[in-house]
Amino acid sequence: MSTSKVSTLIKKTLKQKLAVLVPDWDGRVLDVPASGEVLAGPCAVVAFAEEVPKSAWAGYRRIIKISPYVRPEDGGAEQVEAWSAQLIEGLHQVRWIDEEGGAFTCIYLGSSDSDRVDAGSGMLTRSLRFGVYVPEDSGNTLVETEDAWLATLQRWTQHELGSDWSVYGDVWPGGYDTPSVLWRLAGCSTSVAGTSALEVRQQWIGHVLTDHPVLTRQTVTRLARQLAVQSRLAITEKDGEEHEGNTRYITVDEVTADLQADAYLNGQIRLTLQQRIRRPGTNVPLIREIHHSKGME
C-alpha cells in the first residue's frame, strides 16, 4: 500500500475517533483550513507534519499534530488544558484499526509550541504532537523465526501468559494484536571461556503492549520476575522435539524492567541470555613418522 493511502486511512480513522473522544466538538474535527477560511465554534484540526525514518521493528513513522480550538468565553486556557489531557489519555500508546484492517499506534511526543490565539477566529489553541507508527505488513499474524534462541523465548512467553496473548519475534507485524509481547535481538557478543569453550551472550528487548496501563505494568513485572528466577531455558530445535540427555540450554544471566519505557517503540524489558559452546578445533598437521633412539653411542 502506498504511503499516501496509508496517511489518508490514518487521518480518516483519527478524525472519527477524536469526534467520539471529545463530544464537545460536536463532530467538528477538521483538516487544515484553506487560506481565508475562519474556524467556528469549539473544534479540532488534524494535520500531518514531518515523516521520520522507518524503524526496523516499528515500521513506517509519521508525525501528526492535533490542535483543539476553544472560544475564550467557553473556558479558554482551562478548556484547552482539559481537552489536551483527554487527547493524551485517549491516544497515547493506543492501538487503532483503520477501515481496511491495518493497525497503527499513536505515541504522544509533546506540545510543539505554547498556547496561542488564532488570528482569524480569536479562539485559543495548542498543537499536540503524536507519532503514528505503522508496522510493515508481513502477511502473517505471527512472524516465524529460524533463530533457536528467539523461538525459545517466544515459546516460554506463550506458556507463561497463555493463549490469550500474541507473541511476536523481530518486528511488529501488520495487523498486530493486543495484548501482545514482542521479543527482538538488540546485540550479541562472544568471549573465550577456557581453552575449549566460548561464551555467547545475547541482549534481548521485550515489548509488552496491552490496552490497559495496569495490565501492562503487571505483565512486565511478572515476566521480569519469572525470568529472574528461571535459571535456564531449554532450546527447542526446528522440529520441536527435545531429547533427554541431548537438550541444549541457554542461561538467563540478567533481566531488568523499565515501567516508564515506551511499550511499542522502545520496550520495557532488557534481558541477557548466555550459552557456552565448544570452540572449533584448530587444524594442525598430523605426525606421520616418529624416529626414536634409546641413547647415544
Short mmCIF file of the C-alpha atoms (twelve columns), coordinates in Angstrom:
data_MODEL
# 
_entry.id   MODEL 
# 
loop_
_atom_site.group_PDB 
_atom_site.id 
_atom_site.type_symbol 
_atom_site.label_atom_id 
_atom_site.label_alt_id 
_atom_site.label_comp_id 
_atom_site.label_asym_id 
_atom_site.label_seq_id 
_atom_site.Cartn_x 
_atom_site.Cartn_y 
_atom_site.Cartn_z 
_atom_site.pdbx_PDB_model_num 
ATOM 1   C CA . MET A 1   0.000   0.000   0.000  1 
ATOM 2   C CA . SER A 2   1.312   3.445   -0.899 1 
ATOM 3   C CA . THR A 3   2.404   5.923   1.764  1 
ATOM 4   C CA . SER A 4   -0.236  8.430   0.666  1 
ATOM 5   C CA . LYS A 5   -3.035  5.884   1.053  1 
ATOM 6   C CA . VAL A 6   -1.734  4.856   4.475  1 
ATOM 7   C CA . SER A 7   -1.712  8.519   5.538  1 
ATOM 8   C CA . THR A 8   -5.261  9.039   4.258  1 
ATOM 9   C CA . LEU A 9   -6.555  5.997   6.163  1 
ATOM 10  C CA . ILE A 10  -4.784  7.089   9.352  1 
ATOM 11  C CA . LYS A 11  -6.181  10.617  9.233  1 
ATOM 12  C CA . LYS A 12  -9.704  9.400   8.491  1 
ATOM 13  C CA . THR A 13  -9.567  6.926   11.385 1 
ATOM 14  C CA . LEU A 14  -8.195  9.516   13.816 1 
ATOM 15  C CA . LYS A 15  -10.830 12.091  12.877 1 
ATOM 16  C CA . GLN A 16  -13.576 9.558   13.563 1 
ATOM 17  C CA . LYS A 17  -12.052 8.547   16.901 1 
ATOM 18  C CA . LEU A 18  -11.477 12.149  18.001 1 
ATOM 19  C CA . ALA A 19  -15.103 13.082  17.310 1 
ATOM 20  C CA . VAL A 20  -16.140 10.351  19.755 1 
ATOM 21  C CA . LEU A 21  -13.348 11.039  22.252 1 
ATOM 22  C CA . VAL A 22  -14.315 14.731  22.708 1 
ATOM 23  C CA . PRO A 23  -18.096 15.130  22.315 1 
ATOM 24  C CA . ASP A 24  -17.796 18.899  22.994 1 
ATOM 25  C CA . TRP A 25  -16.561 19.344  19.422 1 
ATOM 26  C CA . ASP A 26  -19.886 18.038  18.061 1 
ATOM 27  C CA . GLY A 27  -18.049 16.165  15.299 1 
ATOM 28  C CA . ARG A 28  -16.066 19.209  14.143 1 
ATOM 29  C CA . VAL A 29  -12.675 17.532  13.603 1 
ATOM 30  C CA . LEU A 30  -11.267 19.266  10.547 1 
ATOM 31  C CA . ASP A 31  -8.363  19.404  8.122  1 
ATOM 32  C CA . VAL A 32  -6.146  22.495  7.960  1 
ATOM 33  C CA . PRO A 33  -8.443  25.373  6.889  1 
ATOM 34  C CA . ALA A 34  -7.929  26.931  3.489  1 
ATOM 35  C CA . SER A 35  -6.488  30.425  3.181  1 
ATOM 36  C CA . GLY A 36  -9.034  32.943  4.392  1 
ATOM 37  C CA . GLU A 37  -11.302 30.314  5.963  1 
ATOM 38  C CA . VAL A 38  -12.326 31.122  9.536  1 
ATOM 39  C CA . LEU A 39  -12.852 28.374  12.077 1 
ATOM 40  C CA . ALA A 40  -16.104 28.452  14.042 1 
ATOM 41  C CA . GLY A 41  -17.071 27.112  17.442 1 
ATOM 42  C CA . PRO A 42  -15.099 24.595  19.504 1 
ATOM 43  C CA . CYS A 43  -13.314 22.201  17.166 1 
ATOM 44  C CA . ALA A 44  -10.034 20.428  16.415 1 
ATOM 45  C CA . VAL A 45  -7.697  20.488  13.420 1 
ATOM 46  C CA . VAL A 46  -5.696  17.418  12.372 1 
ATOM 47  C CA . ALA A 47  -2.590  17.925  10.232 1 
ATOM 48  C CA . PHE A 48  0.336   15.751  9.181  1 
ATOM 49  C CA . ALA A 49  3.815   17.066  9.929  1 
ATOM 50  C CA . GLU A 50  7.210   15.574  9.087  1 
ATOM 51  C CA . GLU A 51  7.965   11.977  8.220  1 
ATOM 52  C CA . VAL A 52  10.736  10.244  10.129 1 
ATOM 53  C CA . PRO A 53  12.911  7.277   9.072  1 
ATOM 54  C CA . LYS A 54  11.398  3.835   9.306  1 
ATOM 55  C CA . SER A 55  12.128  1.722   12.342 1 
ATOM 56  C CA . ALA A 56  13.443  -1.805  11.777 1 
ATOM 57  C CA . TRP A 57  10.825  -3.239  14.135 1 
ATOM 58  C CA . ALA A 58  8.143   -0.497  14.368 1 
ATOM 59  C CA . GLY A 59  7.768   0.253   10.661 1 
ATOM 60  C CA . TYR A 60  6.624   3.467   8.952  1 
ATOM 61  C CA . ARG A 61  6.538   6.568   11.174 1 
ATOM 62  C CA . ARG A 62  4.811   9.888   10.694 1 
ATOM 63  C CA . ILE A 63  4.250   12.904  12.955 1 
ATOM 64  C CA . ILE A 64  0.720   14.232  13.275 1 
ATOM 65  C CA . LYS A 65  -0.474  17.425  15.009 1 
ATOM 66  C CA . ILE A 66  -3.840  17.703  16.736 1 
ATOM 67  C CA . SER A 67  -4.902  21.233  17.690 1 
ATOM 68  C CA . PRO A 68  -8.029  21.849  19.819 1 
ATOM 69  C CA . TYR A 69  -9.666  25.284  19.465 1 
ATOM 70  C CA . VAL A 70  -11.902 26.963  22.052 1 
ATOM 71  C CA . ARG A 71  -13.542 30.388  22.414 1 
ATOM 72  C CA . PRO A 72  -12.405 32.483  25.408 1 
ATOM 73  C CA . GLU A 73  -15.971 32.612  26.727 1 
ATOM 74  C CA . ASP A 74  -16.183 28.781  26.631 1 
ATOM 75  C CA . GLY A 75  -13.321 28.179  29.027 1 
ATOM 76  C CA . GLY A 76  -10.228 29.447  27.247 1 
ATOM 77  C CA . ALA A 77  -6.920  28.098  28.529 1 
ATOM 78  C CA . GLU A 78  -8.511  25.835  31.140 1 
ATOM 79  C CA . GLN A 79  -10.629 24.110  28.486 1 
ATOM 80  C CA . VAL A 80  -7.628  23.663  26.167 1 
ATOM 81  C CA . GLU A 81  -5.764  22.079  29.078 1 
ATOM 82  C CA . ALA A 82  -8.661  19.712  29.794 1 
ATOM 83  C CA . TRP A 83  -9.037  18.674  26.163 1 
ATOM 84  C CA . SER A 84  -5.278  18.143  25.828 1 
ATOM 85  C CA . ALA A 85  -5.377  15.778  28.807 1 
ATOM 86  C CA . GLN A 86  -8.253  13.877  27.171 1 
ATOM 87  C CA . LEU A 87  -6.328  13.545  23.921 1 
ATOM 88  C CA . ILE A 88  -3.165  12.305  25.611 1 
ATOM 89  C CA . GLU A 89  -5.045  9.773   27.718 1 
ATOM 90  C CA . GLY A 90  -7.184  8.607   24.800 1 
ATOM 91  C CA . LEU A 91  -4.439  8.306   22.164 1 
ATOM 92  C CA . HIS A 92  -1.054  7.675   23.826 1 
ATOM 93  C CA . GLN A 93  0.167   4.098   23.183 1 
ATOM 94  C CA . VAL A 94  -3.279  3.113   21.902 1 
ATOM 95  C CA . ARG A 95  -3.643  0.686   19.001 1 
ATOM 96  C CA . TRP A 96  -6.147  1.685   16.309 1 
ATOM 97  C CA . ILE A 97  -7.566  -0.214  13.322 1 
ATOM 98  C CA . ASP A 98  -8.403  1.579   10.062 1 
ATOM 99  C CA . GLU A 99  -11.290 0.634   7.773  1 
ATOM 100 C CA . GLU A 100 -9.093  -1.785  5.796  1 
ATOM 101 C CA . GLY A 101 -7.924  -3.675  8.878  1 
ATOM 102 C CA . GLY A 102 -4.498  -2.058  9.185  1 
ATOM 103 C CA . ALA A 103 -3.172  -1.450  12.708 1 
ATOM 104 C CA . PHE A 104 -1.266  1.611   13.883 1 
ATOM 105 C CA . THR A 105 -0.184  3.036   17.233 1 
ATOM 106 C CA . CYS A 106 -0.154  6.652   18.451 1 
ATOM 107 C CA . ILE A 107 2.529   7.875   20.855 1 
ATOM 108 C CA . TYR A 108 2.385   11.328  22.456 1 
ATOM 109 C CA . LEU A 109 5.542   13.361  21.736 1 
ATOM 110 C CA . GLY A 110 4.705   16.625  23.495 1 
ATOM 111 C CA . SER A 111 3.337   20.039  22.568 1 
ATOM 112 C CA . SER A 112 5.062   21.711  19.640 1 
ATOM 113 C CA . ASP A 113 4.506   25.308  20.831 1 
ATOM 114 C CA . SER A 114 2.840   27.422  23.502 1 
ATOM 115 C CA . ASP A 115 -0.840  28.311  23.640 1 
ATOM 116 C CA . ARG A 116 -1.732  30.946  21.069 1 
ATOM 117 C CA . VAL A 117 -4.717  32.913  19.797 1 
ATOM 118 C CA . ASP A 118 -5.856  32.177  16.250 1 
ATOM 119 C CA . ALA A 119 -5.858  35.482  14.352 1 
ATOM 120 C CA . GLY A 120 -8.931  34.739  12.250 1 
ATOM 121 C CA . SER A 121 -11.326 33.256  14.793 1 
ATOM 122 C CA . GLY A 122 -9.950  34.694  18.036 1 
ATOM 123 C CA . MET A 123 -10.003 31.195  19.554 1 
ATOM 124 C CA . LEU A 124 -7.290  29.811  21.804 1 
ATOM 125 C CA . THR A 125 -5.408  26.726  20.591 1 
ATOM 126 C CA . ARG A 126 -2.490  24.415  21.304 1 
ATOM 127 C CA . SER A 127 -0.769  21.893  19.000 1 
ATOM 128 C CA . LEU A 128 -0.125  18.389  20.358 1 
ATOM 129 C CA . ARG A 129 2.373   16.182  18.514 1 
ATOM 130 C CA . PHE A 130 1.808   12.446  18.178 1 
ATOM 131 C CA . GLY A 131 3.987   9.874   16.480 1 
ATOM 132 C CA . VAL A 132 1.972   7.477   14.335 1 
ATOM 133 C CA . TYR A 133 3.619   4.071   13.840 1 
ATOM 134 C CA . VAL A 134 2.519   1.657   11.133 1 
ATOM 135 C CA . PRO A 135 4.253   -1.755  11.067 1 
ATOM 136 C CA . GLU A 136 5.236   -3.328  7.769  1 
ATOM 137 C CA . ASP A 137 2.674   -5.861  6.575  1 
ATOM 138 C CA . SER A 138 4.444   -9.223  6.729  1 
ATOM 139 C CA . GLY A 139 1.390   -11.108 5.546  1 
ATOM 140 C CA . ASN A 140 1.488   -13.343 8.637  1 
ATOM 141 C CA . THR A 141 -0.127  -12.880 12.023 1 
ATOM 142 C CA . LEU A 142 2.884   -14.419 13.718 1 
ATOM 143 C CA . VAL A 143 6.403   -13.968 12.430 1 
ATOM 144 C CA . GLU A 144 8.150   -17.328 12.182 1 
ATOM 145 C CA . THR A 145 11.806  -17.453 13.040 1 
ATOM 146 C CA . GLU A 146 14.794  -19.647 12.326 1 
ATOM 147 C CA . ASP A 147 16.578  -18.353 15.430 1 
ATOM 148 C CA . ALA A 148 16.501  -21.056 18.123 1 
ATOM 149 C CA . TRP A 149 17.024  -18.550 20.957 1 
ATOM 150 C CA . LEU A 150 14.145  -16.367 19.783 1 
ATOM 151 C CA . ALA A 151 11.893  -19.384 19.291 1 
ATOM 152 C CA . THR A 152 12.717  -20.465 22.848 1 
ATOM 153 C CA . LEU A 153 11.812  -17.036 24.256 1 
ATOM 154 C CA . GLN A 154 8.563   -16.992 22.311 1 
ATOM 155 C CA . ARG A 155 7.631   -20.500 23.462 1 
ATOM 156 C CA . TRP A 156 8.424   -19.692 27.113 1 
ATOM 157 C CA . THR A 157 6.452   -16.420 26.986 1 
ATOM 158 C CA . GLN A 158 3.419   -18.054 25.371 1 
ATOM 159 C CA . HIS A 159 3.429   -20.768 28.050 1 
ATOM 160 C CA . GLU A 160 3.771   -18.155 30.807 1 
ATOM 161 C CA . LEU A 161 0.980   -15.820 29.591 1 
ATOM 162 C CA . GLY A 162 -1.417  -18.207 27.889 1 
ATOM 163 C CA . SER A 163 -3.275  -18.407 24.590 1 
ATOM 164 C CA . ASP A 164 -4.999  -15.020 25.004 1 
ATOM 165 C CA . TRP A 165 -1.655  -13.339 24.245 1 
ATOM 166 C CA . SER A 166 0.104   -12.953 20.893 1 
ATOM 167 C CA . VAL A 167 3.886   -13.352 20.986 1 
ATOM 168 C CA . TYR A 168 5.895   -11.890 18.107 1 
ATOM 169 C CA . GLY A 169 9.533   -12.032 17.092 1 
ATOM 170 C CA . ASP A 170 11.854  -9.453  15.488 1 
ATOM 171 C CA . VAL A 171 9.217   -6.959  14.238 1 
ATOM 172 C CA . TRP A 172 5.665   -5.861  14.874 1 
ATOM 173 C CA . PRO A 173 3.656   -7.478  12.058 1 
ATOM 174 C CA . GLY A 174 0.953   -5.681  10.100 1 
ATOM 175 C CA . GLY A 175 -2.373  -6.201  11.862 1 
ATOM 176 C CA . TYR A 176 -0.650  -6.967  15.177 1 
ATOM 177 C CA . ASP A 177 -2.984  -7.708  18.051 1 
ATOM 178 C CA . THR A 178 -3.175  -6.868  21.759 1 
ATOM 179 C CA . PRO A 179 -2.386  -7.976  24.352 1 
ATOM 180 C CA . SER A 180 0.955   -8.985  22.902 1 
ATOM 181 C CA . VAL A 181 4.676   -9.319  23.522 1 
ATOM 182 C CA . LEU A 182 7.465   -8.681  21.019 1 
ATOM 183 C CA . TRP A 183 10.996  -10.023 21.531 1 
ATOM 184 C CA . ARG A 184 13.828  -8.640  19.391 1 
ATOM 185 C CA . LEU A 185 17.596  -9.062  19.424 1 
ATOM 186 C CA . ALA A 186 19.472  -5.910  20.455 1 
ATOM 187 C CA . GLY A 187 23.087  -7.150  20.472 1 
ATOM 188 C CA . CYS A 188 25.407  -10.099 20.932 1 
ATOM 189 C CA . SER A 189 28.981  -10.854 21.961 1 
ATOM 190 C CA . THR A 190 31.353  -13.778 22.465 1 
ATOM 191 C CA . SER A 191 34.264  -14.323 24.789 1 
ATOM 192 C CA . VAL A 192 36.781  -17.083 25.446 1 
ATOM 193 C CA . ALA A 193 35.867  -19.318 28.376 1 
ATOM 194 C CA . GLY A 194 38.823  -21.616 28.876 1 
ATOM 195 C CA . THR A 195 40.854  -23.447 26.278 1 
ATOM 196 C CA . SER A 196 37.990  -25.346 24.686 1 
ATOM 197 C CA . ALA A 197 34.856  -23.195 25.108 1 
ATOM 198 C CA . LEU A 198 33.289  -19.917 24.006 1 
ATOM 199 C CA . GLU A 199 30.666  -17.964 25.904 1 
ATOM 200 C CA . VAL A 200 27.955  -16.498 23.681 1 
ATOM 201 C CA . ARG A 201 25.867  -13.650 25.117 1 
ATOM 202 C CA . GLN A 202 22.795  -12.080 23.525 1 
ATOM 203 C CA . GLN A 203 20.896  -8.990  24.663 1 
ATOM 204 C CA . TRP A 204 17.137  -9.065  24.032 1 
ATOM 205 C CA . ILE A 205 14.447  -6.403  24.371 1 
ATOM 206 C CA . GLY A 206 10.876  -7.279  25.300 1 
ATOM 207 C CA . HIS A 207 7.881   -5.094  24.419 1 
ATOM 208 C CA . VAL A 208 4.659   -5.663  26.379 1 
ATOM 209 C CA . LEU A 209 1.665   -3.989  24.736 1 
ATOM 210 C CA . THR A 210 -1.880  -4.003  26.124 1 
ATOM 211 C CA . ASP A 211 -4.884  -1.700  26.150 1 
ATOM 212 C CA . HIS A 212 -4.678  -1.221  29.918 1 
ATOM 213 C CA . PRO A 213 -1.754  0.502   31.685 1 
ATOM 214 C CA . VAL A 214 -2.215  -1.548  34.858 1 
ATOM 215 C CA . LEU A 215 -2.176  -4.838  32.926 1 
ATOM 216 C CA . THR A 216 0.918   -3.677  31.042 1 
ATOM 217 C CA . ARG A 217 2.811   -2.896  34.260 1 
ATOM 218 C CA . GLN A 218 1.715   -6.137  35.902 1 
ATOM 219 C CA . THR A 219 2.798   -8.222  32.911 1 
ATOM 220 C CA . VAL A 220 6.183   -6.505  32.582 1 
ATOM 221 C CA . THR A 221 6.832   -7.118  36.279 1 
ATOM 222 C CA . ARG A 222 5.650   -10.715 36.036 1 
ATOM 223 C CA . LEU A 223 7.825   -11.596 33.057 1 
ATOM 224 C CA . ALA A 224 10.892  -9.918  34.576 1 
ATOM 225 C CA . ARG A 225 10.383  -11.702 37.872 1 
ATOM 226 C CA . GLN A 226 9.804   -15.123 36.298 1 
ATOM 227 C CA . LEU A 227 12.827  -14.766 34.043 1 
ATOM 228 C CA . ALA A 228 14.962  -13.722 37.006 1 
ATOM 229 C CA . VAL A 229 14.139  -16.914 38.904 1 
ATOM 230 C CA . GLN A 230 14.404  -19.052 35.769 1 
ATOM 231 C CA . SER A 231 17.932  -20.470 35.800 1 
ATOM 232 C CA . ARG A 232 17.854  -21.682 32.206 1 
ATOM 233 C CA . LEU A 233 15.614  -22.218 29.197 1 
ATOM 234 C CA . ALA A 234 15.601  -25.379 27.093 1 
ATOM 235 C CA . ILE A 235 16.219  -24.690 23.418 1 
ATOM 236 C CA . THR A 236 13.656  -26.206 21.094 1 
ATOM 237 C CA . GLU A 237 15.055  -27.193 17.718 1 
ATOM 238 C CA . LYS A 238 13.203  -26.560 14.490 1 
ATOM 239 C CA . ASP A 239 11.449  -29.948 14.613 1 
ATOM 240 C CA . GLY A 240 10.148  -29.025 18.085 1 
ATOM 241 C CA . GLU A 241 11.471  -32.183 19.731 1 
ATOM 242 C CA . GLU A 242 13.553  -32.394 22.849 1 
ATOM 243 C CA . HIS A 243 15.662  -35.450 23.629 1 
ATOM 244 C CA . GLU A 244 16.623  -36.244 27.203 1 
ATOM 245 C CA . GLY A 245 20.370  -36.082 27.667 1 
ATOM 246 C CA . ASN A 246 20.810  -34.158 24.434 1 
ATOM 247 C CA . THR A 247 18.867  -30.973 25.268 1 
ATOM 248 C CA . ARG A 248 20.698  -27.658 24.920 1 
ATOM 249 C CA . TYR A 249 20.060  -24.792 27.314 1 
ATOM 250 C CA . ILE A 250 20.515  -21.045 27.444 1 
ATOM 251 C CA . THR A 251 21.104  -19.372 30.789 1 
ATOM 252 C CA . VAL A 252 19.236  -16.289 32.000 1 
ATOM 253 C CA . ASP A 253 22.088  -14.011 33.068 1 
ATOM 254 C CA . GLU A 254 20.427  -10.655 33.771 1 
ATOM 255 C CA . VAL A 255 16.979  -9.084  33.430 1 
ATOM 256 C CA . THR A 256 15.759  -5.546  34.138 1 
ATOM 257 C CA . ALA A 257 12.461  -3.725  33.575 1 
ATOM 258 C CA . ASP A 258 11.677  -0.059  32.949 1 
ATOM 259 C CA . LEU A 259 7.988   0.545   33.620 1 
ATOM 260 C CA . GLN A 260 8.179   4.058   32.122 1 
ATOM 261 C CA . ALA A 261 9.575   2.965   28.747 1 
ATOM 262 C CA . ASP A 262 7.557   3.256   25.552 1 
ATOM 263 C CA . ALA A 263 5.955   -0.176  25.109 1 
ATOM 264 C CA . TYR A 264 5.615   -0.120  21.327 1 
ATOM 265 C CA . LEU A 265 8.802   1.630   20.247 1 
ATOM 266 C CA . ASN A 266 11.455  1.050   22.938 1 
ATOM 267 C CA . GLY A 267 10.291  -1.922  25.011 1 
ATOM 268 C CA . GLN A 268 10.309  -2.269  28.792 1 
ATOM 269 C CA . ILE A 269 12.353  -5.436  29.394 1 
ATOM 270 C CA . ARG A 270 16.129  -5.857  28.944 1 
ATOM 271 C CA . LEU A 271 17.287  -9.463  29.023 1 
ATOM 272 C CA . THR A 272 20.719  -11.056 28.685 1 
ATOM 273 C CA . LEU A 273 20.976  -14.738 27.777 1 
ATOM 274 C CA . GLN A 274 24.176  -16.754 27.564 1 
ATOM 275 C CA . GLN A 275 25.403  -20.154 26.473 1 
ATOM 276 C CA . ARG A 276 28.731  -21.938 26.459 1 
ATOM 277 C CA . ILE A 277 29.660  -23.767 23.305 1 
ATOM 278 C CA . ARG A 278 32.654  -25.874 22.349 1 
ATOM 279 C CA . ARG A 279 35.334  -23.984 20.464 1 
ATOM 280 C CA . PRO A 280 36.014  -25.275 16.962 1 
ATOM 281 C CA . GLY A 281 39.182  -27.408 16.867 1 
ATOM 282 C CA . THR A 282 42.360  -25.977 15.371 1 
ATOM 283 C CA . ASN A 283 43.668  -27.763 12.305 1 
ATOM 284 C CA . VAL A 284 47.254  -28.950 12.859 1 
ATOM 285 C CA . PRO A 285 49.431  -31.179 10.674 1 
ATOM 286 C CA . LEU A 286 49.487  -34.817 11.676 1 
ATOM 287 C CA . ILE A 287 52.803  -36.504 12.592 1 
ATOM 288 C CA . ARG A 288 53.293  -39.229 10.041 1 
ATOM 289 C CA . GLU A 289 56.518  -40.843 11.378 1 
ATOM 290 C CA . ILE A 290 58.423  -40.914 14.654 1 
ATOM 291 C CA . HIS A 291 62.133  -41.832 14.811 1 
ATOM 292 C CA . HIS A 292 63.285  -42.793 18.275 1 
ATOM 293 C CA . SER A 293 66.712  -43.613 19.621 1 
ATOM 294 C CA . LYS A 294 67.260  -45.081 23.095 1 
ATOM 295 C CA . GLY A 295 70.537  -43.286 23.597 1 
ATOM 296 C CA . MET A 296 73.735  -42.054 22.089 1 
ATOM 297 C CA . GLU A 297 76.562  -44.481 21.250 1 
# 
